[in-house]
Each structure stands twice: as structure tokens, then as C-alpha cells.
Amino acid sequence: MTPLQTLRQINDLMSSLVGLSLSNEQNFPATHGATDAAFSITVSNAESMSIALKNVAYREVYSELEKARCFNLKMLDGALIAFRYRFQSGVICEHSLSYFPSPDLEHFQNDPELYLEDEVYADIIARNIVPFPVRFDFSDDVAKFVDVHHPYSHLTLGQYENCRIPVCSPLSPFAFGGFILRNFYNTAFRKYSEEIPVSALVFTKTITANEQKIPHLVCS
């Protein structure tokens, strides 16, 4: 995928979710540089994203990101979604794709009858749900790569420092959006699946033979 194809997918996905009323706040991506040289797709106040890597309470992480409006999409349940990509000479070299659910869902779970009519809430009103962040990271930096232990492309769940589930390749915006919607907003996803954009465009695979021998994610 090229930088412009990636940017177009982000904008198309955002427009779709806004049009379907699944997001009520949004910041369309900012870009820096030239697509045939150093080029990045980022969010407002991206420097605030560094708090997500610090050893602080998740509630503080979420609060800081929300206050700085460091997100592309804010879902109706308060979850924050952010896309960040970096390219060099038209080739992807880094991405960070984040999903930060609201740490406080009590107002949904205490009055579930208020939300049962709206599909976006159908999957979050159970009292046994524990919100946790999801992040897909990719870096082509060979100095960071360690076979199996630190894959080029990996999934981190719940901010666990050493949780790096191998992923077959960098993730496109459509693939990331589909993963979040299918798994955390499944009722809405099934209802609107024909209106949520998809594409066969993918990035080149980066997973190693050893990483394919352990549980990993395949995105086709």
C-alpha cells in the first residue's frame, strides 16, 4: 500500500463511522512531508501519545489522551481510536494503531435499558466487561527486531510490556478498523457490515517462519 492509499483508507473509514453515527467526535488525520520521501500520517497533539507507554494508571492515560484530543475517532461509548503511520520513499516503516476504551462504563452498565435500542452499546452494557487498550505496532527497525520476542509487526493487549503477539504484516486502516468493530462492537458491525468499507490492499508480510509456529494473527 502507498502512503496516499493508506491516508485515503483512514479518511474513508472515518467518514463511514461518522455517517453511521458510531462516532460523535473526530479529528481527521494530519500529514507531514512528501509522499516520495519522509511522510507521516498522524493525529493532533501526537506527542501526548507518549503517555500510553509510561507506567501510570490507565485512567490517567485515557484522561490525558482525551483532554489533548489525541485521537482520530471518539466512539459513542467514549473509546478513542488513533491511526499513526510513517513512510520513507513510499514504503511503510512504522505504525501505531490504538484503541483506548473508556475506563468508566458505569453510566452504561447501571442503566442498560437506556442503551438497548442503540446497537453501538449492545456489546458494552454487561457488568462483567473490563475495558482494556489494544495497540498494533509495526517498525522496520532491525535494531528493535528480535525474532519471536519482538516481531516487526505485533499486537499488544492491556498495556502489558512484554505482550507482543506476532502479526503477519503491518495493518491497513481498514483491517484495523474491521478488527475493532468486529470484536468490540459486533452488533453494530453485523448490522452495518455492508456499509463499512473494505479493500484487498495489504502491506507486505513481515512475519518470520519461527513466529508462524506460535499463535499469531493473519490478515489477508
C-alpha positions as CSV (number, residue, x, y, z in Angstrom):
1,M,0.0,0.0,0.0
2,T,1.2,3.5,-0.8
3,P,1.0,6.5,1.6
4,L,-1.9,8.0,-0.3
5,Q,-3.8,4.7,-0.3
6,T,-3.3,4.5,3.4
7,L,-4.4,8.1,4.0
8,R,-7.5,7.5,1.8
9,Q,-8.5,4.4,3.8
10,I,-8.3,6.4,7.1
11,N,-10.5,9.2,5.7
12,D,-13.0,6.7,4.1
13,L,-13.2,4.7,7.3
14,M,-13.7,7.8,9.5
15,S,-16.4,9.2,7.1
16,S,-18.2,5.8,7.2
17,L,-18.3,5.6,11.0
18,V,-19.3,9.2,11.4
19,G,-22.1,8.7,8.8
20,L,-23.3,5.7,10.6
21,S,-23.4,7.7,13.9
22,L,-20.9,5.3,15.5
23,S,-18.6,8.2,16.3
24,N,-19.6,11.6,17.6
25,E,-16.2,13.3,17.8
26,Q,-13.4,13.1,15.2
27,N,-10.1,14.7,14.1
28,F,-9.2,13.9,10.6
29,P,-5.5,13.0,10.1
30,A,-2.7,15.5,9.7
31,T,0.1,14.8,7.3
32,H,3.7,15.9,7.2
33,G,6.4,15.6,4.5
34,A,6.3,14.4,0.9
35,T,4.9,11.0,-0.2
36,D,8.1,10.2,-2.2
37,A,10.3,11.0,0.8
38,A,9.7,11.1,4.5
39,F,5.9,11.2,5.0
40,S,3.8,10.7,8.2
41,I,0.1,10.4,8.9
42,T,-0.6,11.4,12.5
43,V,-3.1,12.8,14.9
44,S,-3.5,16.1,16.7
45,N,-1.1,16.6,19.6
46,A,0.6,13.3,18.8
47,E,3.3,14.0,21.4
48,S,0.7,13.3,24.1
49,M,0.5,9.7,22.9
50,S,3.8,9.0,24.7
51,I,1.9,8.8,28.0
52,A,0.5,5.4,26.8
53,L,4.0,4.0,27.2
54,K,4.5,5.3,30.7
55,N,3.9,3.3,33.9
56,V,0.8,5.3,35.0
57,A,-2.7,4.2,35.8
58,Y,-4.8,3.5,32.7
59,R,-7.4,6.1,33.8
60,E,-4.7,8.7,33.7
61,V,-3.6,7.6,30.2
62,Y,-7.1,7.8,28.9
63,S,-7.8,11.2,30.5
64,E,-4.7,12.7,29.1
65,L,-5.4,11.5,25.5
66,E,-9.0,12.7,25.7
67,K,-8.0,16.1,27.1
68,A,-5.4,16.6,24.4
69,R,-7.8,15.3,21.7
70,C,-5.1,12.9,20.7
71,F,-7.4,10.7,18.7
72,N,-9.0,10.4,15.2
73,L,-12.3,8.9,16.4
74,K,-14.2,9.0,19.7
75,M,-16.8,6.4,19.7
76,L,-20.2,6.9,21.3
77,D,-19.1,4.8,24.3
78,G,-16.1,7.1,24.8
79,A,-13.5,4.8,23.2
80,L,-10.6,6.6,21.5
81,I,-9.2,5.3,18.2
82,A,-5.9,6.7,16.7
83,F,-4.0,6.0,13.5
84,R,-0.3,6.8,13.0
85,Y,1.8,5.8,10.0
86,R,5.2,6.7,8.9
87,F,6.7,6.1,5.4
88,Q,10.0,6.5,3.7
89,S,10.3,6.8,-0.1
90,G,6.7,5.4,-0.4
91,V,7.4,2.3,1.8
92,I,5.9,1.9,5.3
93,C,8.5,2.0,8.1
94,E,6.3,2.4,11.2
95,H,2.8,2.5,12.5
96,S,0.9,2.6,15.8
97,L,-2.8,1.9,15.7
98,S,-4.5,2.3,19.0
99,Y,-7.9,1.6,20.7
100,F,-8.4,3.1,24.2
101,P,-11.8,2.2,25.6
102,S,-13.3,4.5,28.3
103,P,-12.3,3.3,31.7
104,D,-15.6,4.3,33.1
105,L,-18.6,2.5,31.7
106,E,-20.7,2.6,34.8
107,H,-23.2,5.0,33.4
108,F,-23.9,2.5,30.6
109,Q,-23.9,-0.6,32.8
110,N,-26.1,0.9,35.6
111,D,-28.9,1.9,33.2
112,P,-28.7,-0.7,30.4
113,E,-32.3,-0.2,29.3
114,L,-31.4,3.3,28.1
115,Y,-29.0,1.9,25.5
116,L,-30.5,-1.4,24.4
117,E,-32.2,0.4,21.4
118,D,-28.8,1.6,20.1
119,E,-26.6,-1.1,18.5
120,V,-23.3,0.6,19.4
121,Y,-24.0,0.0,23.1
122,A,-25.3,-3.6,22.8
123,D,-21.8,-5.1,23.4
124,I,-20.7,-3.0,26.4
125,I,-23.6,-3.0,28.9
126,A,-22.7,-6.2,30.6
127,R,-21.3,-5.6,34.1
128,N,-18.5,-8.2,33.7
129,I,-16.8,-6.3,30.9
130,V,-13.3,-5.0,31.7
131,P,-12.2,-2.2,29.3
132,F,-8.6,-2.6,28.1
133,P,-6.5,-0.9,25.4
134,V,-5.4,-2.6,22.2
135,R,-2.4,-1.5,20.1
136,F,-1.0,-2.7,16.8
137,D,2.6,-1.7,16.4
138,F,5.0,-2.0,13.4
139,S,8.6,-0.9,13.0
140,D,11.1,-2.0,10.3
141,D,14.0,-1.1,12.5
142,V,16.2,-4.1,12.6
143,A,17.8,-2.9,15.8
144,K,14.5,-3.3,17.6
145,F,13.6,-6.6,16.0
146,V,14.1,-9.9,17.9
147,D,12.7,-13.0,16.3
148,V,9.5,-14.2,18.2
149,H,10.2,-11.9,21.2
150,H,9.8,-8.6,19.4
151,P,8.3,-9.1,15.9
152,Y,8.4,-6.4,13.3
153,S,4.5,-6.3,13.5
154,H,2.8,-7.2,16.7
155,L,-0.4,-6.8,18.8
156,T,-0.2,-5.6,22.4
157,L,-3.2,-6.1,24.7
158,G,-3.8,-4.3,28.0
159,Q,-0.6,-2.4,28.1
160,Y,1.4,-5.5,29.1
161,E,5.0,-4.6,28.4
162,N,6.0,-8.0,27.0
163,C,2.7,-8.8,25.3
164,R,3.8,-8.9,21.6
165,I,1.6,-11.2,19.6
166,P,3.1,-11.6,16.1
167,V,1.1,-10.2,13.2
168,C,1.7,-11.3,9.7
169,S,2.3,-7.7,8.3
170,P,1.6,-4.1,9.0
171,L,-2.1,-3.4,9.3
172,S,-4.1,-1.3,6.9
173,P,-6.6,1.2,8.4
174,F,-9.5,-0.9,7.1
175,A,-8.1,-4.1,8.6
176,F,-7.5,-2.3,12.0
177,G,-11.0,-0.7,11.9
178,G,-12.6,-4.0,11.0
179,F,-10.8,-5.8,13.8
180,I,-12.0,-3.2,16.4
181,L,-15.6,-3.1,15.1
182,R,-15.9,-6.9,14.7
183,N,-14.6,-7.7,18.2
184,F,-15.8,-4.8,20.4
185,Y,-18.9,-3.5,18.5
186,N,-20.1,-6.8,16.9
187,T,-23.8,-6.0,17.0
188,A,-23.2,-2.7,15.1
189,F,-20.7,-4.4,12.8
190,R,-23.1,-7.1,11.7
191,K,-25.9,-4.5,11.1
192,Y,-23.7,-2.1,9.1
193,S,-21.2,-4.5,7.6
194,E,-22.2,-3.7,4.0
195,E,-21.7,0.0,4.7
196,I,-18.2,-0.3,6.3
197,P,-15.5,0.0,3.6
198,V,-13.1,-2.9,2.9
199,S,-10.3,-3.4,0.5
200,A,-8.0,-6.1,-0.8
201,L,-5.0,-3.8,-0.4
202,V,-2.5,-5.0,2.1
203,F,1.1,-4.4,3.2
204,T,3.9,-6.8,2.5
205,K,4.3,-9.7,5.0
206,T,7.0,-9.4,7.7
207,I,6.3,-12.4,9.9
208,T,9.1,-14.9,10.2
209,A,9.0,-18.7,10.0
210,N,9.5,-19.0,13.7
211,E,6.8,-16.6,14.5
212,Q,4.4,-18.6,12.4
213,K,5.0,-21.6,14.7
214,I,3.4,-19.8,17.7
215,P,-0.1,-18.2,18.0
216,H,-0.2,-15.2,15.6
217,L,-2.6,-13.1,13.6
218,V,-3.0,-13.4,9.9
219,C,-4.6,-10.5,8.0
220,S,-5.5,-11.3,4.4
